C-alpha cells in the first residue's frame, strides 16, 4: 500500500516522493493520449526505470486505489489518483514560477529544482507563494497551474505549425522543457506571453519565420515549431 509517510525531503503526512513522481508522470502521459491506457514501456521510459520496476509500482498504486492497472494493457489514474497528481503538479508549477519571478532563476533550470522542492514544501508555504505571485494560472512555460481544488483553466490553443502566414499569435505554452530547447527560445525572446507574427511558412524549407512585436525575427524548423502552442489574435 502507498502510505503517507515522511521520507527524506518529504513533507510530513504526504505520500513518498517516489509515489508522487509516478502519479505525476502517469498524469502527464495520460494528457498526451486522452482516454487511452498508458503502457508500462511509456512509464518506464519517462521515469527512467526498467519495465519491471514500473509494473511493480503500478500494481502497488493499484492496490492503494490511485491507479487502475490492467495486466498487459496499461494503467490510468483513478479519481483519487488524479486528485493527488493535480496537487503535485500545482506545487511543482507554482514553485517553478516562484523560482523564476522572485528568485530570478532562468526558466531553463527551474524544472529540475522544482522536481526536488515539490516534495518538501508545505501547504501553508505553498498558499503564501500563490498569494505572493498573485494567484497565477500558468507557470513560466505556459503549463496550467491547478487551483487548490484541482481545477485547471481551459484555454483554446493552436499548434504554431497550424497557423497561416501573416497570422498574429501570442505564444502560450512550450511543450518541450529540456534546458537546451528553452535556452534556444530564450535567446530569441520566445517565451509565453510574447506576441509574434508568422511572416513566412515555407513547407519546402520546412521552416517558419516569426517576427516579434518588438521587431526581432527568428526562423524555426518545423520540428521546433510543433513544440509551441499559441493563442490566435481575434482580429487576425
C-alpha positions as CSV (number, residue, x, y, z in Angstrom):
1,X,0.0,0.0,0.0
2,X,1.2,3.6,-0.7
3,X,1.3,5.1,2.7
4,X,1.6,8.7,3.7
5,X,4.9,8.7,5.3
6,X,7.7,11.2,5.6
7,X,10.8,10.3,3.6
8,X,14.0,12.3,3.1
9,X,12.9,15.7,1.8
10,X,9.2,14.9,2.0
11,X,6.7,17.0,3.9
12,X,5.0,15.3,6.9
13,X,1.9,13.2,6.2
14,X,2.5,13.2,2.5
15,X,3.0,10.4,0.0
16,X,6.6,9.4,-0.6
17,X,8.4,11.4,-3.3
18,X,8.7,8.2,-5.4
19,X,4.9,7.6,-5.3
20,X,4.3,11.3,-6.1
21,X,6.7,11.2,-9.0
22,X,4.9,8.2,-10.5
23,X,1.4,9.8,-10.1
24,X,2.6,13.0,-11.8
25,X,4.3,11.0,-14.6
26,X,1.2,9.0,-15.2
27,X,-1.0,12.1,-15.3
28,X,1.3,13.8,-17.8
29,X,1.5,10.7,-20.0
30,X,-2.3,10.5,-20.0
31,X,-2.6,14.1,-21.3
32,X,-0.7,13.0,-24.4
33,X,-3.2,10.4,-25.4
34,X,-6.5,11.2,-23.5
35,X,-8.8,8.2,-23.0
36,X,-6.1,5.6,-23.6
37,X,-4.3,3.4,-21.1
38,X,-0.6,4.2,-20.6
39,X,1.6,1.3,-21.3
40,X,4.4,0.2,-19.0
41,X,7.0,1.0,-21.6
42,X,6.0,4.7,-21.7
43,X,6.0,4.9,-17.9
44,X,9.4,3.2,-17.7
45,X,10.9,5.5,-20.3
46,X,9.5,8.6,-18.6
47,X,10.7,7.5,-15.2
48,X,14.0,6.1,-16.5
49,X,13.4,2.7,-14.8
50,X,13.0,-0.8,-16.1
51,X,9.6,-2.0,-17.3
52,X,9.5,-4.5,-14.4
53,X,10.1,-1.7,-11.9
54,X,7.3,0.4,-13.5
55,X,4.9,-2.6,-13.5
56,X,5.6,-3.3,-9.8
57,X,4.9,0.3,-8.9
58,X,1.6,0.4,-10.9
59,X,0.5,-2.8,-9.2
60,X,1.2,-1.2,-5.8
61,X,-0.6,2.0,-6.7
62,X,-3.5,-0.1,-8.0
63,X,-3.7,-1.8,-4.6
64,X,-3.7,1.6,-3.0
65,X,-6.6,2.9,-5.1
66,X,-4.7,5.5,-7.0
67,X,-4.4,3.6,-10.3
68,X,-6.5,1.2,-12.4
69,X,-3.9,-1.3,-13.6
70,X,-4.6,-3.8,-16.4
71,X,-2.0,-6.5,-16.9
72,X,-0.6,-6.4,-20.5
73,X,-2.9,-3.4,-21.1
74,X,-1.6,-0.4,-19.1
75,X,-2.7,2.0,-16.4
76,X,-4.7,5.1,-15.8
77,X,-5.3,7.2,-12.7
78,X,-8.4,6.7,-10.6
79,X,-10.3,9.8,-9.4
80,X,-8.3,9.7,-6.2
81,X,-5.1,9.3,-8.1
82,X,-5.8,12.2,-10.4
83,X,-6.6,14.4,-7.4
84,X,-3.3,13.6,-5.9
85,X,-1.5,14.2,-9.2
86,X,-3.0,17.6,-9.7
87,X,-1.9,18.7,-6.3
88,X,1.6,17.6,-7.1
89,X,1.5,19.5,-10.4
90,X,0.2,22.5,-8.5
91,X,3.2,22.5,-6.2
92,X,5.7,21.9,-9.0
93,X,4.4,24.7,-11.2
94,X,4.0,27.3,-8.5
95,X,7.5,26.6,-7.3
96,X,8.8,27.0,-10.9
97,X,7.1,30.4,-11.2
98,X,8.4,31.4,-7.8
99,X,12.0,30.5,-8.7
100,X,11.8,32.5,-12.0
101,X,9.8,35.5,-10.9
102,X,11.0,36.0,-7.3
103,X,14.5,34.4,-7.2
104,X,15.4,35.3,-10.8
105,X,16.5,31.8,-11.9
106,X,16.5,31.1,-15.7
107,X,13.4,29.3,-16.9
108,X,15.6,26.6,-18.4
109,X,16.8,25.4,-15.0
110,X,13.8,25.6,-12.7
111,X,12.2,22.3,-13.8
112,X,14.9,20.2,-12.1
113,X,14.9,22.4,-9.0
114,X,11.1,22.1,-8.7
115,X,11.2,18.4,-9.0
116,X,13.1,18.3,-5.7
117,X,11.3,21.1,-3.9
118,X,7.7,20.0,-4.7
119,X,8.0,17.1,-2.2
120,X,9.2,19.2,0.7
121,X,7.1,22.3,0.5
122,X,4.2,22.6,3.0
123,X,0.7,23.5,2.0
124,X,1.0,26.6,4.2
125,X,4.1,27.9,2.4
126,X,2.6,27.0,-1.0
127,X,-0.5,29.1,-0.2
128,X,1.7,32.1,0.7
129,X,3.7,31.6,-2.5
130,X,0.4,31.5,-4.5
131,X,-0.7,34.7,-2.9
132,X,2.6,36.4,-3.4
133,X,2.6,35.6,-7.1
134,X,-1.0,36.9,-7.5
135,X,-2.7,33.6,-7.8
136,X,-1.3,32.7,-11.3
137,X,-2.9,30.2,-13.6
138,X,0.2,29.3,-15.7
139,X,3.8,28.6,-14.9
140,X,6.9,30.0,-16.8
141,X,6.5,27.5,-19.6
142,X,2.8,28.2,-20.0
143,X,1.7,25.0,-18.4
144,X,-1.6,25.4,-16.4
145,X,-1.4,25.6,-12.6
146,X,-4.2,23.6,-11.0
147,X,-6.3,25.6,-8.4
148,X,-6.3,24.4,-4.8
149,X,-9.4,22.3,-5.6
150,X,-7.7,20.8,-8.6
151,X,-9.4,22.8,-11.3
152,X,-7.5,23.7,-14.5
153,X,-8.4,26.8,-16.5
154,X,-9.3,25.7,-20.0
155,X,-7.6,27.6,-22.9
156,X,-8.1,27.1,-26.7
157,X,-4.6,26.7,-28.0
158,X,-3.3,26.1,-31.5
159,X,-0.1,24.5,-32.6
160,X,2.2,27.1,-34.2
161,X,2.6,24.9,-37.3
162,X,-1.1,25.2,-38.0
163,X,-1.0,29.0,-38.2
164,X,-1.3,30.6,-41.7
165,X,1.3,33.0,-43.0
166,X,0.5,36.5,-41.7
167,X,-1.2,35.3,-38.6
168,X,-0.5,37.3,-35.4
169,X,-0.4,35.0,-32.4
170,X,0.5,35.0,-28.7
171,X,2.9,32.4,-27.5
172,X,1.1,30.4,-24.8
173,X,2.8,27.2,-24.0
174,X,6.1,25.3,-24.6
175,X,5.7,21.6,-24.8
176,X,9.5,20.8,-24.5
177,X,11.1,21.8,-21.2
178,X,14.6,20.5,-21.9
179,X,17.2,23.1,-20.9
180,X,18.7,23.3,-24.4
181,X,15.4,24.0,-26.1
182,X,14.3,26.6,-23.5
183,X,17.7,28.3,-23.8
184,X,17.3,28.5,-27.6
185,X,13.8,30.1,-27.2
186,X,15.0,32.4,-24.5
187,X,17.8,33.7,-26.8
188,X,15.2,34.9,-29.2
189,X,12.7,36.1,-26.7
190,X,10.2,33.4,-27.5
191,X,8.5,33.0,-24.1
192,X,4.8,32.6,-23.2
193,X,3.1,36.0,-23.3
194,X,5.0,37.3,-26.3
195,X,3.2,38.3,-29.5
196,X,4.6,37.3,-32.8
197,X,3.6,37.3,-36.5
198,X,4.1,34.3,-38.8
199,X,5.9,36.3,-41.5
200,X,6.7,33.2,-43.6
201,X,5.7,29.5,-43.5
202,X,7.9,27.6,-46.0
203,X,6.9,24.0,-46.5
204,X,9.7,23.3,-48.9
205,X,12.3,24.6,-46.5
206,X,10.4,23.0,-43.6
207,X,10.7,26.3,-41.6
208,X,8.6,29.0,-40.1
209,X,9.8,32.6,-39.6
210,X,8.4,34.7,-36.8
211,X,8.6,38.5,-36.3
212,X,8.0,39.7,-32.7
213,X,6.2,42.9,-31.9
214,X,9.5,44.5,-30.9
215,X,10.9,43.8,-34.4
216,X,13.0,40.8,-33.7
217,X,13.0,37.9,-36.2
218,X,13.8,34.2,-35.9
219,X,13.3,31.2,-38.2
220,X,12.4,27.8,-36.6
221,X,12.4,24.4,-38.1
222,X,9.1,22.7,-38.2
223,X,10.2,20.1,-35.5
224,X,10.9,23.0,-33.1
225,X,7.7,24.9,-34.1
226,X,5.5,21.9,-33.3
227,X,6.5,22.3,-29.6
228,X,5.0,25.7,-29.4
229,X,1.3,26.3,-28.7
230,X,-0.3,29.7,-29.4
231,X,-3.4,31.8,-28.9
232,X,-4.7,33.5,-32.0
233,X,-5.3,37.2,-32.3
234,X,-9.1,37.6,-32.6
235,X,-8.5,40.4,-35.1
236,X,-6.2,38.3,-37.3
